[in-house]
């Protein structure tokens, strides 16, 4: 198990992403995935109030609603560490104090719970003074509606500002950061955010851990992308450097009798400060490769080979 910063909250070293729930996974499939994840020892579920407003016919909150019904039916709320986010729901855009308070109440209602374990500021809001946002999150902690604070998609400078404000005002400090970080997208995180995370003991919970499916090895040609829900995002890595990473992943995976996705997540899990990469499963068939990453240990030589291939991607940018 990993610990979320100074919070004392312990999590399985893989977070199950809820972005597919109500999008590429219907409610029945989503519940099966949640059942299988917890049966395998998983306890950390990540979602957001905006999931999945981008789907025709959806209005936001679909993922939280599915998770909430599942929690209520299973009666297992105390066994699950629940993370959600605010700022992107169509009805609750931004991070003004009133918006944060109202969005949190709406999330609690959809999730059918009295507290959120980890509540993220999903995207920085340049139109709202940071002091106002930091105070709004602290108010939620003091009200018992959230247990811990996280930040996502913030620059290193803005995270430092958040800490400075919180310390000055005596507010609760963030315990986690959720950045875009993986084998083919690492330079920006390692240069800008990693130093702050290390200095402030922030648990790192990376999203796009499998680069929209590219690091599973299933996308090797343009034809492979046709009809894929995340094909457009994965297409950006379909070049010599990106495919070089997939080649090394495949070689290491074969040596362990594992899937490339397992290796990609195990590499990420072993990075400094990383508590739990986030990965989504559309069906239960995809889960074993993800959960297997929690126990797979790579050798120094394997890690070095993956690093060399990964740095080639950055050099090609």
Backbone bond lengths (Angstrom), bond angles and torsions (degrees), N, CA, C in turn:
res aa  C-N    CA-C-N  psi(-1)  N-CA   C-N-CA  omega(-1)  CA-C   N-CA-C  phi
1 X - - - 1.462 - - 1.527 109.92 -
2 X 1.328 115.43 154.02 1.458 122.39 176.49 1.522 108.76 -115.21
3 X 1.328 116.28 157.67 1.457 121.14 178.80 1.516 110.12 -111.61
4 X 1.322 116.84 137.46 1.457 121.80 179.33 1.525 109.80 -82.31
5 X 1.331 115.25 91.38 1.450 121.03 177.81 1.511 112.22 54.07
6 X 1.344 116.00 -134.42 1.466 121.07 -177.85 1.530 112.40 -90.62
7 X 1.348 117.05 9.57 1.469 120.46 -173.30 1.519 114.35 -74.34
8 X 1.333 116.09 -24.52 1.457 119.39 -173.25 1.518 113.71 80.71
9 X 1.341 117.15 -1.35 1.465 121.52 179.42 1.529 108.49 -79.54
10 X 1.324 116.48 122.70 1.459 121.33 -178.23 1.520 110.49 -100.05
11 X 1.325 115.17 135.26 1.464 120.38 -177.31 1.524 110.92 -131.75
12 X 1.300 115.16 151.01 1.464 122.78 169.74 1.528 107.88 -60.28
13 X 1.335 118.94 142.66 1.466 119.90 -174.30 1.533 114.78 -75.85
14 X 1.308 116.14 31.30 1.460 123.49 170.79 1.522 106.79 -151.78
15 X 1.313 116.38 129.13 1.466 120.55 176.14 1.517 108.78 -99.30
16 X 1.310 116.23 134.37 1.461 120.83 177.17 1.518 109.20 -83.85
17 X 1.316 117.30 118.53 1.452 121.16 179.76 1.514 111.65 -76.15
18 X 1.326 115.97 132.06 1.459 121.03 -179.66 1.512 113.81 -97.73
19 X 1.337 117.84 11.66 1.465 119.93 -177.13 1.521 112.95 -68.28
20 X 1.330 118.25 -21.99 1.462 120.61 179.41 1.529 112.60 -80.84
21 X 1.335 116.77 -19.53 1.462 120.59 -175.34 1.535 109.87 -68.78
22 X 1.317 115.22 121.52 1.454 119.76 -176.35 1.520 112.92 83.76
23 X 1.327 116.43 5.62 1.471 122.11 177.53 1.519 108.48 -122.86
24 X 1.338 117.88 -89.98 1.466 120.18 178.87 1.525 111.75 -86.15
25 X 1.318 117.27 -10.87 1.466 121.81 175.58 1.527 109.13 -119.19
26 X 1.316 116.67 126.31 1.449 120.79 173.46 1.517 110.04 -72.08
27 X 1.326 116.82 176.98 1.461 118.77 -176.40 1.515 112.47 -63.67
28 X 1.307 118.46 -40.91 1.463 120.06 -179.31 1.528 110.65 -63.57
29 X 1.327 116.41 -45.76 1.472 119.86 178.15 1.522 110.86 -62.82
30 X 1.327 116.89 -41.20 1.461 121.16 -179.11 1.529 110.83 -61.89
31 X 1.306 116.13 -43.11 1.466 119.59 179.90 1.525 110.68 -66.14
32 X 1.322 117.32 -37.39 1.470 120.41 177.36 1.526 110.29 -63.06
33 X 1.334 116.17 -41.40 1.464 120.41 179.07 1.524 110.45 -64.09
34 X 1.321 116.98 -44.74 1.467 120.75 178.58 1.527 111.17 -62.28
35 X 1.315 117.00 -41.72 1.466 120.68 177.76 1.534 110.81 -61.68
36 X 1.323 116.29 -45.73 1.462 120.44 -177.46 1.526 111.39 -67.85
37 X 1.319 116.59 -37.98 1.463 120.69 179.72 1.526 110.64 -63.54
38 X 1.314 117.14 -47.98 1.463 119.24 -179.33 1.528 111.21 -69.77
39 X 1.323 117.75 -32.99 1.465 120.47 177.43 1.525 111.00 -64.59
40 X 1.344 116.38 -28.97 1.465 121.31 179.63 1.526 112.63 -84.88
41 X 1.330 117.11 2.52 1.454 120.50 178.43 1.514 114.74 105.32
42 X 1.331 116.90 -4.54 1.457 120.10 -179.89 1.519 111.99 -72.58
43 X 1.337 116.13 146.92 1.470 119.56 178.91 1.530 112.80 -139.34
44 X 1.342 118.29 -1.51 1.464 122.34 -171.32 1.526 109.02 -110.95
45 X 1.330 116.70 114.44 1.463 122.02 -177.15 1.526 108.43 -119.85
46 X 1.329 115.83 128.40 1.465 122.29 -175.77 1.522 110.23 -115.49
47 X 1.336 115.97 130.21 1.456 120.44 176.72 1.521 109.13 -145.19
48 X 1.323 117.32 -167.27 1.466 122.55 177.53 1.512 108.27 -157.73
49 X 1.335 115.84 153.87 1.464 118.00 -177.68 1.527 112.33 -67.86
50 X 1.326 118.17 -22.15 1.460 121.22 -179.57 1.517 114.79 -82.56
51 X 1.341 118.22 -10.70 1.471 120.64 -179.76 1.529 109.66 -76.47
52 X 1.336 121.28 124.10 1.459 125.09 -0.36 1.543 108.10 -126.35
53 X 1.328 114.08 79.38 1.461 120.45 -175.74 1.520 112.98 -66.21
54 X 1.334 117.08 -16.70 1.469 120.17 -178.49 1.526 113.27 -77.97
55 X 1.304 117.40 -8.83 1.463 121.58 -178.75 1.533 109.62 -87.00
56 X 1.325 116.14 133.93 1.466 119.85 177.47 1.521 110.54 -54.03
57 X 1.320 116.13 129.54 1.454 120.80 179.38 1.515 114.39 91.63
58 X 1.335 117.19 -12.12 1.467 120.72 177.26 1.525 110.10 -95.21
59 X 1.319 115.52 158.76 1.467 119.76 -179.17 1.521 112.41 -127.48
60 X 1.343 117.70 6.21 1.455 122.00 -176.10 1.509 111.07 98.01
61 X 1.320 116.32 146.33 1.461 120.73 179.61 1.510 114.74 89.36
62 X 1.331 117.24 0.00 1.471 119.46 -177.36 1.527 111.92 -62.73
63 X 1.334 116.65 -42.87 1.461 119.50 -179.52 1.526 110.96 -63.51
64 X 1.323 117.05 -46.69 1.470 119.96 178.68 1.524 111.29 -60.02
65 X 1.306 117.26 -39.12 1.468 121.00 -179.28 1.523 110.76 -63.50
66 X 1.318 116.69 -44.01 1.468 120.63 179.05 1.523 110.27 -63.96
67 X 1.315 116.72 -45.53 1.463 120.49 179.29 1.527 110.51 -62.73
68 X 1.327 117.05 -41.57 1.454 120.74 -179.98 1.522 112.81 -61.81
69 X 1.326 116.53 -43.18 1.468 119.24 178.84 1.527 110.63 -65.65
70 X 1.333 115.73 -37.65 1.473 120.17 178.82 1.526 110.27 -65.41
71 X 1.320 117.32 -45.33 1.468 120.52 178.74 1.533 111.08 -59.71
72 X 1.331 115.59 -44.00 1.458 119.54 -178.71 1.524 111.28 -64.28
73 X 1.324 116.60 -42.00 1.462 120.09 -178.70 1.524 112.15 -69.92
74 X 1.330 116.53 -36.33 1.469 120.08 -177.01 1.531 111.91 -84.46
75 X 1.324 117.33 -21.37 1.463 120.10 -178.68 1.520 112.95 63.80
76 X 1.337 116.99 32.39 1.462 121.13 -173.28 1.529 113.57 -116.07
77 X 1.323 117.08 25.17 1.464 119.76 -175.33 1.520 112.89 -54.39
78 X 1.326 117.74 -40.44 1.462 120.53 -176.85 1.526 112.51 -70.06
79 X 1.327 117.77 -13.99 1.463 121.60 -178.91 1.521 112.43 -94.99
80 X 1.328 117.35 -4.21 1.463 122.15 -174.68 1.525 110.44 -116.57
81 X 1.328 116.05 132.76 1.462 121.69 172.19 1.519 106.53 -94.87
82 X 1.311 115.08 115.70 1.457 121.75 -170.14 1.526 110.71 -107.47
83 X 1.323 115.79 122.04 1.462 121.28 176.81 1.520 109.31 -116.21
84 X 1.331 116.48 132.82 1.453 120.13 172.52 1.525 108.30 -140.77
85 X 1.338 115.95 177.96 1.469 120.58 -169.91 1.520 110.67 -138.96
86 X 1.348 114.71 160.70 1.454 121.45 -179.19 1.525 109.66 -132.85
87 X 1.323 114.71 145.72 1.481 126.81 169.73 1.512 112.93 132.23
88 X 1.348 118.33 -13.08 1.458 119.41 -173.47 1.525 115.08 -116.11
89 X 1.327 118.72 -4.22 1.469 119.14 176.88 1.524 108.37 -65.58
90 X 1.336 118.49 137.04 1.475 120.25 -178.08 1.522 114.45 -54.09
91 X 1.326 117.52 -28.73 1.468 120.89 179.99 1.526 113.04 -90.64
92 X 1.335 116.72 -9.35 1.469 120.22 -175.04 1.523 109.83 -138.92
93 X 1.317 115.73 63.05 1.461 120.58 -178.91 1.526 110.69 -79.94
94 X 1.333 115.95 139.24 1.447 121.02 174.68 1.514 113.14 86.98
95 X 1.344 114.53 -173.69 1.458 119.88 -172.96 1.526 112.98 -130.63
96 X 1.324 116.72 32.51 1.465 119.77 170.60 1.524 108.69 -63.69
97 X 1.325 116.57 152.83 1.466 120.36 -174.14 1.526 112.43 -56.07
98 X 1.333 117.08 -46.03 1.457 120.13 -179.56 1.513 112.36 -64.44
99 X 1.346 116.45 -35.55 1.457 121.40 178.81 1.518 110.80 -66.67
100 X 1.326 116.29 -45.94 1.465 120.42 179.84 1.525 110.72 -60.56
101 X 1.310 116.72 -44.67 1.467 120.63 -179.18 1.522 111.49 -63.15
102 X 1.330 116.91 -45.70 1.466 120.77 -178.67 1.524 111.09 -68.73
103 X 1.332 117.15 -39.97 1.465 120.79 -179.79 1.521 110.85 -65.53
104 X 1.335 116.84 -39.32 1.460 119.48 178.87 1.529 110.84 -62.93
105 X 1.323 116.80 -42.95 1.465 119.77 178.07 1.530 111.41 -62.53
106 X 1.340 116.09 -39.36 1.466 119.42 178.71 1.519 110.98 -66.15
107 X 1.342 117.04 -39.90 1.465 120.04 177.97 1.524 110.96 -65.23
108 X 1.320 116.97 -42.75 1.467 120.10 178.52 1.522 111.19 -59.29
109 X 1.314 116.01 -39.44 1.469 119.63 179.39 1.523 110.74 -66.50
110 X 1.337 117.10 -45.80 1.468 119.53 -179.91 1.529 111.15 -65.65
111 X 1.321 116.65 -37.02 1.460 120.86 -178.05 1.527 112.67 -81.26
112 X 1.325 116.85 -7.40 1.461 122.86 178.44 1.526 111.63 54.77
113 X 1.317 114.65 48.56 1.458 120.20 -178.96 1.518 109.41 -142.12
114 X 1.326 116.00 166.08 1.461 120.09 179.56 1.521 112.70 -101.12
115 X 1.352 116.79 -2.51 1.471 118.67 178.42 1.526 109.76 -156.35
116 X 1.317 113.80 150.12 1.466 122.60 174.06 1.524 106.09 -107.04
117 X 1.323 117.10 128.99 1.467 119.64 -175.29 1.525 112.35 -70.82
118 X 1.321 117.09 -41.97 1.464 121.62 -179.45 1.520 107.93 -138.12
119 X 1.326 116.23 118.34 1.461 121.70 -175.54 1.523 108.36 -115.89
120 X 1.340 115.31 118.77 1.461 121.22 -176.70 1.532 111.93 -99.09
121 X 1.321 115.56 141.85 1.457 120.92 159.08 1.523 105.24 -76.96
122 X 1.334 116.76 110.98 1.461 121.57 -166.89 1.532 112.32 -69.92
123 X 1.324 116.42 -48.42 1.463 122.06 177.29 1.521 108.47 -137.50
124 X 1.308 116.42 141.59 1.462 120.97 177.93 1.529 109.59 -58.61
125 X 1.311 115.79 144.86 1.462 122.44 -178.98 1.530 108.59 -117.76
126 X 1.320 116.26 100.43 1.463 121.27 -176.69 1.520 112.35 -68.75
127 X 1.326 117.41 -16.94 1.466 121.00 -177.32 1.531 113.01 -87.85
128 X 1.319 116.80 -6.94 1.470 121.02 179.76 1.520 109.32 -118.35
129 X 1.328 118.63 130.43 1.468 120.08 176.96 1.523 110.30 -54.89
130 X 1.317 116.60 134.45 1.460 120.00 -177.70 1.525 111.24 -60.45
131 X 1.328 116.66 -33.19 1.465 119.78 177.57 1.529 111.58 -57.42
132 X 1.326 116.29 -38.24 1.458 120.86 180.00 1.527 110.97 -66.22
133 X 1.328 116.00 -44.42 1.468 120.63 -179.66 1.522 111.02 -65.08
134 X 1.328 116.74 -46.51 1.468 119.91 -179.43 1.528 110.21 -60.31
135 X 1.313 116.84 -41.63 1.463 120.33 178.09 1.517 112.63 -64.38
136 X 1.334 116.27 -36.52 1.468 120.09 179.84 1.522 111.24 -65.24
137 X 1.326 116.58 -39.84 1.468 119.60 178.43 1.527 110.64 -68.19
138 X 1.322 116.53 -40.55 1.460 119.04 178.50 1.527 111.07 -62.45
139 X 1.323 116.03 -37.46 1.464 119.29 178.53 1.522 111.27 -61.87
140 X 1.317 116.91 -36.33 1.461 120.67 178.52 1.531 110.95 -68.16
141 X 1.342 115.95 -38.34 1.465 118.99 176.17 1.524 110.17 -62.50
142 X 1.327 115.82 -47.60 1.470 119.83 -177.83 1.527 111.88 -64.78
143 X 1.338 116.94 -28.23 1.466 120.98 178.24 1.521 112.19 -81.29
144 X 1.332 117.03 -6.23 1.454 120.44 -179.76 1.516 113.74 78.68
145 X 1.333 116.84 11.47 1.468 119.59 -178.50 1.525 111.89 -84.17
146 X 1.322 117.08 -25.55 1.460 120.40 173.83 1.529 108.19 -132.20
147 X 1.330 115.47 149.95 1.466 119.68 -179.36 1.521 111.70 -93.02
148 X 1.327 117.20 -32.62 1.457 120.02 -175.45 1.518 110.25 -151.61
149 X 1.337 115.04 156.02 1.461 123.24 -175.38 1.521 110.18 -106.88
150 X 1.355 116.08 139.83 1.452 121.44 174.55 1.516 110.51 -134.41
151 X 1.324 116.26 161.85 1.466 121.70 176.38 1.525 108.39 -127.41
152 X 1.326 115.43 144.74 1.456 121.46 -178.66 1.526 108.72 -137.35
153 X 1.331 116.15 138.25 1.472 121.06 177.73 1.532 112.51 61.49
154 X 1.302 116.98 33.42 1.461 123.25 173.17 1.525 108.72 -103.62
155 X 1.316 117.36 147.04 1.459 120.62 173.90 1.526 109.35 -74.55
156 X 1.325 114.89 163.10 1.453 118.83 177.17 1.514 112.23 -58.68
157 X 1.325 116.44 -40.22 1.465 120.53 -179.99 1.524 111.51 -61.92
158 X 1.325 116.84 -43.46 1.467 119.78 -178.63 1.528 111.66 -70.70
159 X 1.318 117.20 -31.31 1.467 119.15 175.44 1.520 109.50 -66.18
160 X 1.321 116.85 -41.60 1.471 119.91 176.35 1.529 110.81 -60.01
161 X 1.328 116.50 -41.44 1.464 120.20 178.43 1.525 110.89 -62.41
162 X 1.345 116.38 -40.72 1.475 120.24 178.88 1.527 109.29 -58.58
163 X 1.325 116.95 -47.36 1.464 120.63 -179.53 1.528 111.14 -62.93
164 X 1.330 116.85 -41.55 1.469 119.67 -179.39 1.528 111.00 -61.37
165 X 1.332 116.12 -43.63 1.467 120.39 178.63 1.530 110.54 -64.10
166 X 1.329 115.65 -46.88 1.469 119.78 -177.56 1.527 111.26 -61.53
167 X 1.322 117.30 -41.03 1.467 119.98 179.60 1.528 110.92 -68.09
168 X 1.314 115.71 -41.52 1.460 119.70 -179.07 1.526 111.97 -62.30
169 X 1.343 115.68 -39.36 1.463 120.95 -175.33 1.523 113.41 -94.17
170 X 1.327 116.36 -4.16 1.459 118.90 -178.40 1.519 113.43 75.26
171 X 1.335 116.39 26.68 1.460 121.28 -179.49 1.529 111.33 -85.31
172 X 1.320 115.18 164.26 1.455 121.49 176.31 1.531 109.54 -65.01
173 X 1.332 116.65 135.38 1.466 121.41 -178.00 1.534 110.80 -87.17
174 X 1.331 118.12 146.58 1.469 120.38 174.23 1.519 111.34 -59.74
175 X 1.335 115.62 151.75 1.464 120.86 178.91 1.523 112.15 -118.22
176 X 1.347 117.47 -11.01 1.463 119.68 -174.52 1.526 110.84 -147.61
177 X 1.318 114.55 151.41 1.459 121.68 173.57 1.522 107.73 -129.06
178 X 1.326 115.77 138.67 1.464 120.76 -179.70 1.530 108.40 -117.21
179 X 1.337 117.06 99.46 1.457 121.23 -178.96 1.535 112.31 -107.08
180 X 1.315 115.79 164.25 1.463 122.97 169.82 1.523 106.62 -79.03
181 X 1.345 116.27 113.45 1.468 119.54 -172.38 1.518 109.35 -156.72
182 X 1.325 116.35 126.02 1.460 121.88 175.95 1.526 109.47 -165.80
183 X 1.300 117.21 -176.21 1.467 121.40 -176.04 1.526 113.70 -63.51
184 X 1.312 118.62 -25.73 1.468 120.29 -179.26 1.524 111.86 -109.36
185 X 1.331 116.70 7.42 1.466 121.05 177.40 1.528 106.78 -149.37
186 X 1.319 116.46 88.05 1.460 118.89 -172.88 1.522 114.49 -133.82
187 X 1.326 117.92 -27.13 1.461 120.32 -170.70 1.527 112.83 -59.64
188 X 1.335 116.96 -46.80 1.466 120.29 -176.66 1.520 111.02 -62.72
189 X 1.325 116.93 -43.85 1.461 119.74 178.94 1.525 110.97 -63.11
190 X 1.328 116.97 -49.53 1.457 120.22 -173.55 1.531 111.84 -66.90
191 X 1.322 116.34 -30.04 1.462 120.23 -179.99 1.527 111.87 -79.50
192 X 1.318 117.07 -41.36 1.468 120.57 -167.88 1.525 114.18 -102.84
193 X 1.315 117.17 -43.90 1.467 120.25 -169.98 1.523 112.78 -100.22
194 X 1.316 117.77 -36.16 1.469 120.59 -177.17 1.527 112.91 -55.07
195 X 1.338 119.70 -42.07 1.473 118.27 179.25 1.534 112.91 -61.92
196 X 1.327 117.60 -37.07 1.464 120.77 178.45 1.523 110.09 -69.63
197 X 1.328 116.16 -42.55 1.463 119.94 179.70 1.524 110.81 -59.70
198 X 1.335 116.17 -41.84 1.462 119.94 179.70 1.523 110.96 -67.52
199 X 1.317 117.01 -43.35 1.465 120.97 -177.36 1.521 112.15 -66.48
200 X 1.329 116.81 -32.77 1.469 120.87 -173.98 1.529 113.49 -105.41
201 X 1.331 116.79 8.08 1.467 121.06 179.83 1.523 111.67 55.64
202 X 1.328 115.36 45.12 1.458 120.50 177.08 1.524 109.67 -86.78
203 X 1.303 116.57 130.74 1.456 120.47 171.69 1.527 107.92 -70.87
204 X 1.326 116.70 131.15 1.461 121.91 -178.84 1.520 108.48 -97.37
205 X 1.336 115.62 125.04 1.467 121.72 -177.22 1.540 106.53 -125.72
206 X 1.330 118.19 84.12 1.464 120.53 -170.92 1.526 113.48 -71.55
207 X 1.343 115.36 139.55 1.457 120.40 171.74 1.523 109.11 -102.74
208 X 1.340 116.35 170.66 1.469 122.24 -171.13 1.528 109.89 51.76
209 X 1.327 116.04 38.60 1.462 120.98 -176.54 1.526 112.18 -61.01
210 X 1.333 116.44 -27.16 1.470 120.79 178.65 1.526 111.39 -109.86
211 X 1.335 116.92 18.87 1.470 122.04 175.47 1.526 111.24 51.36
212 X 1.332 115.03 54.44 1.477 121.89 178.77 1.525 112.57 54.67
213 X 1.328 115.98 34.84 1.465 121.17 177.42 1.507 114.40 93.76
214 X 1.339 118.39 -11.77 1.466 120.44 -177.67 1.533 111.32 -60.90
215 X 1.329 117.71 -38.14 1.459 120.59 -176.65 1.527 113.37 -80.45
216 X 1.312 117.23 3.34 1.467 119.47 169.55 1.522 110.94 -80.28
217 X 1.329 116.40 -15.01 1.459 121.30 -179.24 1.510 114.62 86.68
218 X 1.339 116.80 3.83 1.470 117.93 -176.12 1.515 113.10 -84.28
219 X 1.324 118.73 -12.13 1.460 122.25 179.00 1.529 109.24 -111.49
220 X 1.320 116.65 102.56 1.468 120.53 -179.99 1.527 112.53 -122.68
221 X 1.325 116.12 -12.82 1.461 121.60 176.62 1.524 108.57 -138.56
222 X 1.334 115.97 164.90 1.466 119.65 177.70 1.522 111.09 -60.73
223 X 1.333 116.04 -33.82 1.466 119.56 -179.94 1.526 111.47 -63.26
224 X 1.339 116.86 -31.24 1.467 120.29 -179.50 1.521 112.14 -65.70
225 X 1.331 116.53 -22.83 1.458 121.03 -176.53 1.523 113.36 -82.90
226 X 1.315 117.22 -15.71 1.460 120.54 -174.86 1.526 111.30 -62.01
227 X 1.323 115.24 126.41 1.456 120.79 177.58 1.510 114.65 81.31
228 X 1.342 118.09 -2.71 1.463 120.62 -179.34 1.523 110.30 -78.93
229 X 1.335 116.79 134.78 1.466 120.62 -177.92 1.523 111.58 -61.03
230 X 1.335 116.38 -32.50 1.468 119.89 -178.57 1.523 111.31 -110.58
231 X 1.309 116.10 21.35 1.451 120.28 -175.40 1.508 114.17 -58.94
232 X 1.325 116.56 -39.43 1.465 119.49 -177.45 1.521 111.23 -63.11
233 X 1.336 117.12 -41.66 1.456 120.39 179.94 1.528 111.10 -67.81
234 X 1.320 116.69 -42.13 1.461 120.25 -179.19 1.520 111.98 -68.21
235 X 1.326 117.03 -26.85 1.467 121.02 -177.15 1.518 112.36 -59.70
236 X 1.319 117.97 -28.87 1.451 121.27 -178.85 1.513 113.76 -64.93
237 X 1.321 117.79 -17.62 1.465 121.43 -179.10 1.523 112.31 -100.83
238 X 1.331 116.73 -2.16 1.460 120.77 -173.78 1.530 109.72 -82.09
239 X 1.323 115.08 74.44 1.461 122.60 178.32 1.524 108.01 -144.40
240 X 1.319 117.14 -179.71 1.470 119.93 -175.23 1.530 112.10 -59.57
241 X 1.341 116.64 -42.86 1.463 119.04 -178.26 1.524 111.29 -67.85
242 X 1.329 117.00 -43.22 1.449 120.04 179.14 1.518 112.10 -64.07
243 X 1.321 116.13 -43.47 1.462 119.72 179.20 1.528 111.31 -67.86
244 X 1.337 116.47 -25.66 1.461 119.68 174.16 1.511 111.57 -64.01
245 X 1.330 116.62 -38.27 1.465 120.49 176.17 1.524 110.37 -64.19
246 X 1.321 116.09 -44.46 1.467 120.17 179.60 1.530 110.80 -61.51
247 X 1.334 116.78 -37.94 1.456 120.40 178.95 1.531 111.19 -61.80
248 X 1.329 116.88 -46.34 1.466 119.74 178.83 1.523 110.67 -66.64
249 X 1.332 116.98 -41.33 1.461 120.15 176.47 1.529 110.91 -55.15
250 X 1.320 115.29 -44.75 1.460 120.39 -177.98 1.531 110.67 -64.59
251 X 1.332 116.93 -41.10 1.468 120.45 179.75 1.526 111.16 -64.65
252 X 1.325 116.45 -43.80 1.468 119.92 179.14 1.525 110.09 -67.33
253 X 1.326 116.09 -41.20 1.462 119.97 179.17 1.524 111.27 -61.02
254 X 1.316 116.39 -43.65 1.470 120.06 179.43 1.527 111.01 -61.15
255 X 1.342 116.84 -36.51 1.460 120.22 -179.51 1.525 111.72 -66.43
256 X 1.322 116.06 -26.51 1.471 120.34 -179.28 1.529 112.34 -101.37
257 X 1.319 117.34 -2.17 1.456 119.18 -174.34 1.515 111.17 64.23
258 X 1.340 115.44 35.52 1.467 121.32 -176.03 1.522 109.79 -121.77
259 X 1.316 116.35 177.47 1.459 122.39 177.22 1.531 109.44 -92.52
260 X 1.332 117.92 152.42 1.472 119.61 176.54 1.526 112.93 -54.98
261 X 1.332 117.70 -37.41 1.462 120.33 179.01 1.524 111.32 -61.07
262 X 1.322 116.56 -37.95 1.458 120.74 179.28 1.520 110.61 -61.57
263 X 1.326 115.66 -42.82 1.468 120.89 -179.17 1.532 110.37 -68.23
264 X 1.323 117.16 -43.71 1.462 120.82 -179.23 1.530 110.76 -59.58
265 X 1.321 116.52 -42.29 1.469 120.47 179.77 1.528 111.50 -72.66
266 X 1.338 117.40 -35.92 1.464 120.34 178.02 1.526 110.58 -65.78
267 X 1.336 116.56 -39.57 1.476 119.89 175.34 1.516 110.20 -59.31
268 X 1.333 117.06 -45.17 1.457 121.25 -177.65 1.523 111.04 -67.98
269 X 1.316 116.27 -41.39 1.465 120.87 -179.66 1.527 111.36 -59.29
270 X 1.324 116.60 -31.88 1.462 121.12 -176.59 1.529 113.46 -85.09
271 X 1.337 117.79 -4.26 1.464 120.13 178.71 1.530 110.07 -69.59
272 X 1.334 117.69 150.91 1.469 120.55 -177.83 1.537 112.28 -55.65
273 X 1.312 115.58 129.72 1.459 121.12 174.73 1.511 115.98 82.86
274 X 1.325 117.66 -11.39 1.465 119.38 -177.03 1.529 109.67 -74.04
275 X 1.322 115.69 122.58 1.465 121.39 179.18 1.519 111.60 -91.33
276 X 1.342 115.69 -41.23 1.463 119.71 -176.76 1.526 109.64 -166.48
277 X 1.324 118.39 112.79 1.461 119.32 171.18 1.525 109.66 -65.08
278 X 1.321 116.05 153.89 1.467 121.22 176.03 1.519 109.03 -100.57
279 X 1.308 116.46 131.92 1.464 121.15 174.74 1.520 108.63 -142.39
280 X 1.316 115.02 143.50 1.465 121.36 -177.89 1.518 110.59 -107.09
281 X 1.313 115.19 149.59 1.465 121.41 175.62 1.521 108.42 -127.29
282 X 1.311 116.03 123.33 1.467 119.93 178.02 1.520 110.81 -74.48
283 X 1.349 115.86 -34.85 1.465 121.50 179.35 1.528 109.26 -134.93
284 X 1.314 116.85 166.10 1.465 120.69 179.40 1.524 111.86 -65.27
285 X 1.331 118.29 -25.15 1.464 120.91 179.58 1.527 111.77 -62.27
286 X 1.321 116.75 -25.54 1.465 120.14 -178.50 1.530 113.11 -85.25
287 X 1.322 117.13 -12.01 1.463 119.99 -173.38 1.530 115.68 -70.02
288 X 1.341 120.52 -42.23 1.467 118.70 -175.96 1.524 113.76 -55.30
289 X 1.320 117.24 -38.71 1.465 119.70 179.37 1.518 111.50 -65.15
290 X 1.335 116.71 -32.69 1.459 120.26 -179.93 1.522 110.53 -76.07
291 X 1.310 117.31 -50.36 1.462 122.03 -177.03 1.525 111.11 -64.14
292 X 1.318 116.43 -31.07 1.466 120.20 179.63 1.508 113.48 -61.41
293 X 1.328 116.73 -22.19 1.466 120.26 -179.18 1.520 112.67 -67.17
294 X 1.320 116.73 -21.59 1.465 120.91 -176.73 1.520 112.63 -67.83
295 X 1.322 116.97 -21.03 1.461 120.59 -176.81 1.521 113.56 -121.15
296 X 1.327 118.38 -8.35 1.462 120.55 -179.15 1.527 110.15 -74.77
297 X 1.328 116.55 125.72 1.458 121.71 178.09 1.528 109.33 -110.57
298 X 1.306 116.54 123.79 1.463 121.83 179.93 1.523 110.00 -89.21
299 X 1.321 115.67 149.26 1.453 119.41 175.89 1.530 109.68 -77.58
300 X 1.326 116.17 165.24 1.462 119.82 177.47 1.522 110.62 -61.04
301 X 1.331 116.71 -38.52 1.464 120.37 -179.45 1.529 110.69 -66.35
302 X 1.319 117.15 -39.58 1.466 120.48 178.93 1.525 110.96 -66.57
303 X 1.317 116.03 -43.16 1.466 119.76 177.88 1.516 110.84 -62.12
304 X 1.324 117.20 -41.57 1.461 121.09 179.57 1.531 111.29 -64.11
305 X 1.328 116.83 -39.44 1.469 120.18 178.87 1.521 110.84 -65.59
306 X 1.317 116.87 -40.38 1.465 120.81 177.69 1.524 110.50 -66.45
307 X 1.309 116.47 -39.99 1.471 119.93 177.96 1.526 111.24 -62.00
308 X 1.309 117.57 -43.85 1.467 120.77 -179.55 1.524 110.37 -60.31
309 X 1.319 116.36 -46.30 1.471 120.06 179.04 1.518 110.61 -64.68
310 X 1.331 116.47 -38.77 1.462 121.21 -178.35 1.523 111.17 -66.95
311 X 1.318 117.34 -41.57 1.476 120.11 -179.97 1.521 110.93 -65.80
312 X 1.318 117.74 -26.38 1.465 120.35 177.21 1.510 111.20 -65.58
313 X 1.334 116.87 -30.99 1.468 120.36 177.30 1.525 109.50 -65.64
314 X 1.334 116.51 -46.05 1.459 120.45 179.59 1.523 110.82 -62.85
315 X 1.332 116.73 -38.46 1.464 120.25 -179.22 1.519 112.54 -67.59
316 X 1.348 116.12 -23.46 1.466 120.24 -177.17 1.523 112.05 -87.49
317 X 1.349 117.10 -9.29 1.471 120.40 -178.37 1.526 111.36 -67.06
